Amino acid sequence: MRTTVAVLAVLVAFVPALFCIAYAGETPEVTGTVNQNLETVAGVTDSEVVNREAEAISPDGFSVKELQQLRAGAETHQFQTEVNNMMRIIINSLYSNNEIFLREVISNGSDALDKVRFLSLTDPTQLESGAKLEIKVKADATAKTLTISDTGVGMTKEELVKNLGTIAQSGTADFFKNVAKSAGGENNLIGQFGVGFYSVYLVADRVTVASKSNNADKQYVWQSDASGTFTVSEDPRGNTLGRGTSITLHIKEDHTDYLDEAKLKAIVSKYSQFINFPIYLWTSKEVDKEVPLTEEEIQAEVEKAKAAKAEAEEDEEDEDEEEVKLEDTEEKEETEEDELANIPKTKSVKETVSEWELMNDTKPIWTRNSKDITDEEYNEFYKSFSKDSTDPLMKIHFVAEGEVEFKSLLYISGTPPSNLYDASTADAHKGIKLYVKRVFITDDFKEMLPKYLSFIKGVVDSDDLPLNVSREILQEHKILKVIRKKLVRKAIAMFQMLADEENQEKFLEFYKQYATSVKLGVIEDPANRNRLSQLLRFWSSKTGELTSLGDYVKRMKEGQTQIYYLAGESKDQVASSPLLERLVKKGYEVLYMIDPIDEYALGNLEKFDGKYPMTNIARENLKLDGEKEDEEKDKKDKEEYKVLTKFIKSTLDGKVVNVVVTKRLTSSPSVLVSGQSGWTANMERIIKAQALADPKSAANYAPRKILEINPRHPIVKELLRRVQEDEKGDETAKDIVGLLYDTAALTSGFTLDDAPSFATRIVKMMSLGLNVDPTAIEEEVEEEPAPEPEVVEAEDDIVDEPLPTKDEL
């Protein structure tokens, strides 16, 4: 018993020494009682635990010890504005899209890089603290932090307080003013409002900013949770940045999606892909890596190979059992060596590799001189920003100067989108991307281009476009109207360049795809109506090809001042219309309008080039230029056919508003035209085909039909004779009037009012031509039904006998 107690006493005495060796690396002097030694080792252990905890790194990048030093030396400042109100404005009003925060922070970083680069032009020592000018973005999903750092000009302690402690205090704006005063020139900096930084509180509940300026010996840290105060203190880590700023955002629980690598890539590519400086994102990916096999794995592969060989040898016959044993041994050794040589020494494993990936490798070619850019570069840029796989039809690259300055690059898409004319499409107006100093602002801006130019894709980059503090919601300003006006003019000029080319193949391809858009512009854009009318092309009765209005004017007959046109469903239908009989015979050229929008467009044009009226020959009172009027003969014909016109009008009973004698016909007996107001036959057809047509409008704008008859046609002459003999007219005369109206309606493009009556009259006319009675229809002879077969009933005394068997037969 005494021995056991003694052993325990010795062990207890040596325990402190063991702990000291483990934690302190040296053996402390062990003297005194057991209790004294236990107190010693406990003190050493607690001290080491505290030291290890102090070395632990927090999500901010500071250890616990450094955080303690940071708090101890921190200076607390009050925001100079009503911070609570400011935060409410930022979160609820100023920014409508949370992802804007990353654009703003990257833009601020670009500002800082621009500043240090500008300063280095006169003071090269500015870059001695770091020659690389770049921006880096790194997400930590575990710590729920997002860090954006730059190697820009950085900020001193005083600048941190001044620039980040006051709303609407823009360091960029101050720098810009100083540069302008000292150098008298311009510097292309982005920030102008000083509130972009505060957009980080849309997604973060706490922000830490570390910054090192060349104008300060030390690195400083700014921290705030937007609760009304912020702190600034010396960075206990020392100078870790060299030069620049690092912003760490502690992301809110409901915004952790902004730590997703794919989402960060999309945001950077969308808003900041044309920033002058490289932007890197910390990305991770899985790669295949060859690693050596362990001894155990190699041995397992050898055993596996041996087993496979043994299994193969069992299937073979042993042909020679008397071979020399020594030879067998040697062959066995050689075989084993060969097997070992064939055993793989490495294996492929998946490994996650993290690296900095460049996000903005596409350069803004619109900032370069157009003479230095090849067609291939233009096409590749178009494909990169429009996500279109085909080359554009045409481009125009220009710099606008004067009242407002901006650079722009516009393209005509090679393939029109399938929803080009779908008004319900939400992004139909998103063809133009608006940039301010290469920072993407928006493509959701309906005022940049009119609807009829929605197929135009391109970029607009302005250095002095007025924006509100969010850089997102554009103000309704005169400069925006100027930009719109110049863009429209340049787009139309691009179309005109295609039209003026000697080889018309490219323009005809453009017109085939976008003719409706051009005609829509004639309707909706009065300011550019004359320019757009120069681009219109229609089928010609004279050339049989598409022709422009300008070429039509060149081919006009002497004394002709009007441009004649006729609208219809197809080229063949229009060409065969009786409405243009006299014009073609007299040598007048008529344009065929076969697109549904054509008559709308020319109805708005009224005059081409301001002096040539557009005349629709489907309307009444057609007069041909240069043709002498024979008023005496006209009056005579009118008087002679007065009785017939009166009879026809009464017979048609309200179907027409008037019946007149005409000179426009040569071979047809009659034609149906529209009055000067209301729809034509073609317009009525188009309106009726619309699913959502308003019945009230259809009634208000229904065509005023006028039946024009040809006094030289034999049918009309015979009809006149019959009516003169009997003013009331016989049934045949009434049927002929009905046929005159129906055939005129059909050939003039109208729909029949009463198709069954028309069919009945046609049957009558056929019967008269064949000299048969249409009512003498042979009665159908009904056949008598065949008699049913008699059914013989079996008698009661008849006994059924069985059929004979095969043997009996």
HUURDA-V15059 format. One record per backbone hydrogen bond with DSSP energy under -0.5 kcal/mol. CO is the residue of the C=O (numbers start at 0). NH is the residue of the N-H. E is the energy in kcal/mol with one decimal. If there is no record, write none. Layout:
BEGIN
CO:NH:E ; CO:NH:E
END
This chain:
BEGIN
0:4:-2.1 ; 1:5:-2.0 ; 2:6:-2.3 ; 3:7:-2.4 ; 4:8:-2.1 ; 5:9:-2.1 ; 6:10:-2.4 ; 7:11:-2.6 ; 8:12:-1.9 ; 9:13:-1.5 ; 10:14:-1.5 ; 11:15:-0.7 ; 13:17:-1.9 ; 14:18:-2.3 ; 15:19:-2.4 ; 16:20:-2.2 ; 17:21:-2.2 ; 18:22:-2.6 ; 19:23:-2.6 ; 19:24:-0.8 ; 19:25:-0.8 ; 20:24:-0.8 ; 25:27:-0.7 ; 28:30:-0.8 ; 32:36:-1.9 ; 33:37:-2.4 ; 34:38:-2.0 ; 35:39:-1.6 ; 36:40:-2.3 ; 37:41:-2.1 ; 38:42:-1.7 ; 39:43:-2.0 ; 40:44:-2.4 ; 41:45:-2.4 ; 42:46:-1.8 ; 43:47:-1.9 ; 44:48:-2.3 ; 45:49:-2.1 ; 46:50:-2.0 ; 47:51:-2.5 ; 48:52:-2.5 ; 49:53:-2.1 ; 50:54:-1.1 ; 51:55:-0.6 ; 52:55:-0.8 ; 52:63:-0.5 ; 53:64:-2.1 ; 55:63:-1.4 ; 57:60:-2.2 ; 61:57:-3.9 ; 62:66:-2.6 ; 63:67:-2.1 ; 64:68:-2.0 ; 65:69:-2.6 ; 66:70:-2.6 ; 67:71:-2.2 ; 68:72:-1.9 ; 70:73:-0.8 ; 73:75:-0.5 ; 74:231:-2.0 ; 76:229:-2.2 ; 80:82:-1.4 ; 81:85:-2.4 ; 82:86:-3.0 ; 83:87:-1.9 ; 84:88:-2.3 ; 85:89:-2.6 ; 86:90:-2.6 ; 87:91:-2.3 ; 88:92:-2.3 ; 88:93:-3.5 ; 89:94:-1.5 ; 96:99:-1.6 ; 97:100:-1.8 ; 98:101:-1.0 ; 98:102:-0.8 ; 99:103:-2.3 ; 100:104:-2.4 ; 101:105:-2.4 ; 102:106:-2.4 ; 103:107:-2.3 ; 104:108:-2.2 ; 105:109:-2.4 ; 106:110:-2.2 ; 107:111:-2.2 ; 108:112:-2.1 ; 109:113:-2.5 ; 110:114:-2.3 ; 111:115:-2.0 ; 111:152:-0.9 ; 112:116:-2.1 ; 113:117:-2.3 ; 114:118:-2.6 ; 115:119:-1.8 ; 116:120:-0.7 ; 117:120:-0.9 ; 117:121:-0.5 ; 118:121:-0.9 ; 118:122:-1.6 ; 122:125:-2.2 ; 123:126:-1.6 ; 124:127:-1.4 ; 126:129:-1.5 ; 131:133:-0.6 ; 132:277:-0.6 ; 133:150:-1.4 ; 134:279:-3.0 ; 135:148:-2.7 ; 136:281:-2.5 ; 137:146:-3.2 ; 139:143:-1.4 ; 139:144:-1.8 ; 143:250:-1.8 ; 144:139:-2.9 ; 145:248:-3.0 ; 146:137:-2.7 ; 146:148:-0.5 ; 147:246:-2.8 ; 148:135:-2.8 ; 149:244:-1.4 ; 152:213:-0.7 ; 155:159:-2.2 ; 156:160:-1.9 ; 157:161:-2.4 ; 158:162:-3.4 ; 159:163:-1.8 ; 160:164:-0.7 ; 164:79:-1.9 ; 165:168:-1.5 ; 167:169:-0.8 ; 168:170:-0.7 ; 169:173:-1.9 ; 170:174:-2.5 ; 171:175:-2.8 ; 172:176:-2.0 ; 173:177:-2.3 ; 174:178:-2.6 ; 175:179:-2.3 ; 176:180:-2.1 ; 177:181:-2.5 ; 178:182:-3.1 ; 178:183:-0.9 ; 178:184:-0.5 ; 179:183:-0.8 ; 186:188:-1.8 ; 194:197:-0.6 ; 195:198:-1.4 ; 196:199:-1.8 ; 197:200:-1.5 ; 198:201:-1.9 ; 199:202:-1.4 ; 199:203:-1.8 ; 202:251:-3.3 ; 205:249:-2.7 ; 206:223:-1.8 ; 207:209:-0.5 ; 207:247:-3.3 ; 208:221:-3.5 ; 209:245:-3.1 ; 210:219:-2.4 ; 211:243:-2.5 ; 212:215:-1.5 ; 218:234:-3.2 ; 219:210:-2.6 ; 220:232:-2.1 ; 221:208:-3.5 ; 222:230:-2.5 ; 223:206:-2.4 ; 227:78:-1.7 ; 229:76:-3.3 ; 230:222:-2.3 ; 231:74:-2.4 ; 232:220:-3.1 ; 233:235:-0.6 ; 234:237:-1.6 ; 237:239:-1.3 ; 240:242:-2.0 ; 243:211:-2.8 ; 244:149:-2.6 ; 245:209:-2.9 ; 245:247:-0.5 ; 246:147:-2.5 ; 246:248:-0.6 ; 247:207:-2.5 ; 248:145:-1.9 ; 248:250:-1.0 ; 249:204:-2.2 ; 249:205:-0.8 ; 251:254:-1.7 ; 252:255:-0.8 ; 254:257:-1.8 ; 255:258:-1.8 ; 256:259:-1.5 ; 259:263:-2.3 ; 260:264:-2.2 ; 261:265:-2.1 ; 262:266:-2.3 ; 263:267:-2.6 ; 264:268:-2.6 ; 265:269:-1.9 ; 266:270:-2.5 ; 267:271:-2.3 ; 268:272:-0.5 ; 270:439:-2.5 ; 271:274:-1.5 ; 277:134:-2.4 ; 277:279:-0.5 ; 278:358:-3.0 ; 278:359:-0.5 ; 279:136:-2.7 ; 280:282:-0.7 ; 280:356:-2.6 ; 282:354:-2.5 ; 284:352:-3.3 ; 286:350:-2.6 ; 288:290:-0.5 ; 288:348:-2.6 ; 290:346:-2.5 ; 293:297:-2.6 ; 294:298:-2.6 ; 295:299:-2.0 ; 296:300:-2.0 ; 297:301:-2.2 ; 298:302:-2.5 ; 299:303:-2.0 ; 300:304:-2.2 ; 301:305:-2.7 ; 302:306:-2.4 ; 303:307:-1.8 ; 304:308:-2.3 ; 305:309:-2.8 ; 306:310:-1.9 ; 307:311:-1.6 ; 308:312:-2.4 ; 309:313:-1.5 ; 310:314:-0.5 ; 311:314:-0.9 ; 312:315:-1.3 ; 316:318:-1.0 ; 323:327:-1.9 ; 324:328:-2.2 ; 325:329:-2.5 ; 326:330:-2.6 ; 327:331:-2.4 ; 328:332:-2.3 ; 329:333:-2.5 ; 330:334:-2.9 ; 331:335:-2.3 ; 332:336:-2.2 ; 333:337:-2.5 ; 334:338:-2.6 ; 335:339:-2.4 ; 336:340:-2.1 ; 337:341:-1.7 ; 338:342:-0.8 ; 339:342:-0.5 ; 344:292:-3.0 ; 346:290:-2.7 ; 348:288:-2.6 ; 350:286:-2.7 ; 350:352:-0.6 ; 352:284:-2.1 ; 354:282:-2.9 ; 354:356:-0.5 ; 356:280:-2.4 ; 360:362:-0.5 ; 362:364:-1.4 ; 363:366:-1.7 ; 364:367:-1.6 ; 368:371:-1.9 ; 369:372:-1.2 ; 373:377:-2.1 ; 374:378:-2.6 ; 375:379:-2.5 ; 376:380:-2.3 ; 377:381:-2.3 ; 378:382:-2.2 ; 379:383:-1.9 ; 380:384:-2.0 ; 381:385:-2.2 ; 382:386:-1.3 ; 393:411:-2.6 ; 395:409:-2.6 ; 397:407:-2.4 ; 399:405:-1.4 ; 400:402:-0.5 ; 404:462:-0.6 ; 404:463:-0.6 ; 405:399:-3.0 ; 406:460:-3.0 ; 407:397:-2.2 ; 408:458:-1.9 ; 409:395:-2.2 ; 410:412:-0.6 ; 410:456:-2.0 ; 411:392:-2.4 ; 411:393:-0.8 ; 416:419:-1.5 ; 418:421:-1.5 ; 420:422:-0.9 ; 421:424:-1.5 ; 424:427:-1.1 ; 426:429:-1.6 ; 428:431:-0.6 ; 430:457:-2.0 ; 431:433:-0.5 ; 432:434:-0.5 ; 432:459:-2.3 ; 433:440:-3.2 ; 433:441:-1.1 ; 434:436:-0.5 ; 434:461:-2.2 ; 435:438:-1.3 ; 437:439:-0.6 ; 438:435:-2.3 ; 441:433:-2.7 ; 442:444:-1.1 ; 444:447:-1.4 ; 449:452:-1.7 ; 450:453:-1.7 ; 452:455:-2.0 ; 454:412:-0.9 ; 456:410:-3.3 ; 457:432:-2.4 ; 458:408:-1.9 ; 459:434:-3.4 ; 459:461:-0.5 ; 460:406:-2.7 ; 461:436:-0.8 ; 465:474:-0.7 ; 467:470:-1.9 ; 471:473:-0.8 ; 472:467:-0.8 ; 474:476:-1.1 ; 476:479:-0.5 ; 476:480:-1.3 ; 477:481:-2.0 ; 478:482:-2.5 ; 479:483:-2.5 ; 480:484:-2.4 ; 481:485:-2.3 ; 482:486:-2.5 ; 483:487:-2.4 ; 484:488:-2.1 ; 485:489:-2.4 ; 486:490:-2.4 ; 487:491:-2.4 ; 488:492:-2.2 ; 489:493:-1.9 ; 490:494:-1.7 ; 491:495:-2.4 ; 492:496:-2.1 ; 493:497:-1.4 ; 494:498:-2.1 ; 495:499:-2.1 ; 496:500:-0.6 ; 497:500:-0.9 ; 501:503:-0.9 ; 502:505:-0.6 ; 503:507:-2.8 ; 504:508:-1.6 ; 505:509:-2.1 ; 506:510:-3.2 ; 507:511:-2.1 ; 508:512:-1.3 ; 509:513:-2.6 ; 510:514:-1.5 ; 513:517:-1.9 ; 514:518:-2.4 ; 515:519:-2.3 ; 516:520:-1.8 ; 517:521:-1.6 ; 518:522:-1.4 ; 519:523:-2.5 ; 520:524:-2.6 ; 523:525:-0.6 ; 524:527:-0.8 ; 525:528:-0.9 ; 527:531:-2.5 ; 528:532:-2.1 ; 529:533:-0.9 ; 530:533:-0.7 ; 531:534:-1.7 ; 531:535:-0.5 ; 532:535:-0.8 ; 535:548:-0.6 ; 537:546:-2.9 ; 538:591:-2.8 ; 539:543:-1.4 ; 544:539:-1.4 ; 546:537:-2.5 ; 547:551:-1.9 ; 548:552:-2.2 ; 549:553:-1.5 ; 550:554:-1.2 ; 551:554:-0.7 ; 552:555:-1.3 ; 556:559:-2.1 ; 561:563:-0.6 ; 562:614:-3.0 ; 563:590:-2.3 ; 564:616:-2.1 ; 565:592:-2.8 ; 569:573:-2.1 ; 570:574:-2.5 ; 571:575:-1.4 ; 573:576:-1.5 ; 576:579:-1.3 ; 577:580:-1.4 ; 579:583:-2.3 ; 580:584:-2.0 ; 581:585:-2.1 ; 582:587:-2.9 ; 583:586:-1.1 ; 588:563:-0.6 ; 589:540:-2.0 ; 590:565:-2.5 ; 590:592:-0.6 ; 591:538:-1.0 ; 591:593:-0.8 ; 592:567:-2.5 ; 594:597:-1.6 ; 594:598:-0.5 ; 596:600:-2.4 ; 597:601:-2.6 ; 598:602:-1.5 ; 599:603:-1.1 ; 600:603:-0.7 ; 600:604:-1.5 ; 601:605:-1.7 ; 604:606:-3.6 ; 605:613:-3.0 ; 606:609:-0.7 ; 607:610:-1.9 ; 607:611:-1.8 ; 610:612:-0.7 ; 611:607:-3.0 ; 612:562:-2.9 ; 612:614:-0.7 ; 613:615:-0.5 ; 614:564:-2.3 ; 614:616:-0.7 ; 615:618:-1.4 ; 617:673:-2.5 ; 623:626:-1.4 ; 625:627:-0.5 ; 628:630:-0.9 ; 629:633:-2.4 ; 630:634:-2.4 ; 631:635:-1.8 ; 632:636:-2.7 ; 633:637:-2.2 ; 634:638:-1.9 ; 635:639:-2.5 ; 636:640:-2.3 ; 638:641:-0.9 ; 640:644:-2.8 ; 641:645:-2.1 ; 642:646:-1.9 ; 643:647:-2.9 ; 644:648:-2.1 ; 645:649:-2.1 ; 646:650:-2.3 ; 647:651:-2.4 ; 648:652:-0.9 ; 648:653:-0.6 ; 651:654:-0.9 ; 657:706:-2.3 ; 659:708:-2.5 ; 661:710:-0.6 ; 663:581:-1.7 ; 668:709:-2.8 ; 670:672:-0.5 ; 670:707:-3.1 ; 672:705:-2.8 ; 673:619:-2.1 ; 676:703:-0.6 ; 679:683:-2.4 ; 680:684:-2.0 ; 681:685:-2.0 ; 682:686:-2.6 ; 683:687:-2.4 ; 684:688:-1.2 ; 686:689:-1.4 ; 689:692:-1.2 ; 692:694:-0.6 ; 693:697:-2.2 ; 694:698:-1.8 ; 695:699:-2.3 ; 696:700:-2.7 ; 698:701:-0.5 ; 700:678:-2.6 ; 702:704:-1.0 ; 703:674:-0.9 ; 704:656:-3.0 ; 704:657:-0.9 ; 705:672:-2.7 ; 705:707:-0.6 ; 706:659:-2.3 ; 707:670:-2.3 ; 708:661:-2.4 ; 708:710:-0.7 ; 709:712:-1.6 ; 712:716:-2.2 ; 713:717:-2.8 ; 714:718:-2.3 ; 715:719:-2.2 ; 716:720:-2.1 ; 717:721:-2.2 ; 718:722:-2.1 ; 719:723:-2.4 ; 720:724:-1.7 ; 721:725:-2.0 ; 725:728:-1.1 ; 729:733:-2.0 ; 730:734:-2.4 ; 731:735:-2.4 ; 732:736:-2.3 ; 733:737:-2.3 ; 734:738:-2.3 ; 735:739:-2.8 ; 736:740:-2.3 ; 737:741:-2.5 ; 738:742:-2.9 ; 739:743:-1.9 ; 740:744:-2.5 ; 741:745:-2.4 ; 742:746:-2.6 ; 743:671:-0.7 ; 743:747:-1.5 ; 744:748:-0.5 ; 744:749:-2.5 ; 745:748:-1.0 ; 753:757:-1.7 ; 754:758:-2.3 ; 755:759:-2.1 ; 756:760:-2.2 ; 757:761:-1.9 ; 758:762:-2.0 ; 759:763:-1.9 ; 760:764:-2.4 ; 761:765:-2.3 ; 762:766:-2.1 ; 763:767:-2.4 ; 764:768:-2.3 ; 765:769:-1.8 ; 766:770:-0.6 ; 766:771:-2.6 ; 767:770:-0.6 ; 771:773:-0.7 ; 772:775:-1.4 ; 774:776:-2.3 ; 775:777:-0.5 ; 779:781:-0.6 ; 789:791:-0.6 ; 790:792:-0.5 ; 794:797:-0.8 ; 797:799:-0.5 ; 804:808:-1.9
END
